[in-house]
């Protein structure tokens, strides 16, 4: 959180975290497409030649009010490929909340679990308290074959106790519900800090 008192703005950072191809960028693309231009920045993506996120995606939204300050939400995604672990840690630095995007497919559970452990490790290393840090879970790709049931995903991943939303990000289902829950958690934490 960064407060610009002269502009009356509070900058809040939400990071979309998860395995490669889980739908993090798709979430931001849908949010960008469905948000009025006056409330958002351009969507910036740094991609490889295979159209995979290389460093991050970035989108800024301006909505709501926090203690008489105008919030500017900066939405980032992390690269999901395992070898970008250092980049993910850097992008998490200064985060006010995380949306963890789970790929529902059975053959992706190991990747989901590995990225969850990576996220927790980085947050702890950066000094965050996992008991109070706003994390929202999005269980994405509910429309593809070979998906696990929600109870089975909850059994395999340590996501109990976190706000959880089912999603089909490519169609927009669950995208704004997830975003609103994350924004609410981040705003609640910011109110306590301001």
PyMOL commands that set and color helices and strands:
alter all, ss='L'
color gray80, all
select helices_A, chain A and resi 24-34+37-39+82-92+106-125+150-156+169-171+175-193
alter helices_A, ss='H'
color red, helices_A
select strands_A, chain A and resi 2-4+9-18+44-47+53-62+70-78+97-103+134-140+163-166
alter strands_A, ss='S'
color yellow, strands_A
deselect
rebuild
show_as cartoon
